[in-house]
């Protein structure tokens, strides 16, 4: 009876440990590539499952914001978006510069691009005062 109980305890321990080991190995295989205004006009290569983190500066309270120019959902999933203060001491004061952050996940092999424009929504995309674009080559 004791060998059977020992066997069951060992099997339970093995089954519990397996998902953690597999998950850690899988997460090591994916990357997060961070791009910013200095990356505009460049080309990057990522693997399916990798994340692209876009970080672009914006001035709060001006009405200007960054907008995607037709993000190709065949190649990318939007998995996150947030805003981060540049100056922590003045975090809650309007008009401060902030970093807008988007996280995209590459989902299928191929070539695409990520285009963004900085404009006031009520003035339309043709009034954009800044542009951001990178070409993305996604490999299996």
ROTI-902736 format. One record per residue (C-alpha): residue in one letter; x, y, z. Coordinates in steps of 0.1 Angstrom, whole numbers, plus 5000, padded with zeros to 4 digits. Layout:
AXYZ;...
//
This chain:
X500050005000;X502850245008;X504550204974;X501250284957;X500750604978;X504350704971;X503750644934;X500550864935;X502351144954;X505251144928;X502751134899;X500751424913;X504051624918;X505151554883;X501751664868;X501751984888;X505252074878;X504852004840;X502752314832;X505152544849;X508152394831;X506452414797;X505252764803;X508752894813;X510252734782;X507652884759;X508053234774;X511753214767;X511053164731;X509053484726;X510453834727;X509254184733;X510754434709;X510454794720;X510255064693;X509955434696;X510155754674;X513855664666;X512655344650;X510455514625;X511455434589;X513255114599;X512554754593;X512354484621;X512054114621;X510053924646;X508753574651;X505153464653;X504153514690;X506653794696;X505354124710;X506154464695;X505854744721;X505455094705;X506255394728;X505455734714;X505456074732;X502356284734;X501456604752;X498456574775;X495556824772;X496356944736;X493856714719;X496556544699;X496856174700;X498455884681;X496155674658;X496855364638;X496555404601;X494755084593;X496454824615;X496554494596;X494754244619;X495853964596;X499354004611;X498854174644;X496654134676;X496454444698;X497054304733;X497554614754;X497554994756;X498455234783;X499855574791;X502955634812;X503955964827;X507456094818;X507756324849;X506656124880;X506756434902;X504156614880;X502156314871;X498656454877;X499156784861;X497556834827;X499656934797;X502556714808;X504256494782;X503356134784;X504455814767;X501655634750;X502355254748;X500754994726;X501554624726;X500954414695;X501454044690;X502653904657;X500253634647;X501053504612;X504253494590;X504553764563;X505354124557;X503354414569;X503854764583;X502754954613;X501755314606;X500655574631;X499755944628;X499656214655;X496656444651;X493456584667;X490656344659;X488256634650;X490756774625;X491256434608;X494256234597;X495156484569;X496156734596;X498656504612;X501756684625;X503856364632;X504056024616;X505555684626;X506055384604;X508055064607;X508154764583;X507754434600;X508954094587;X507253814606;X508953474605;X507553134618;
//
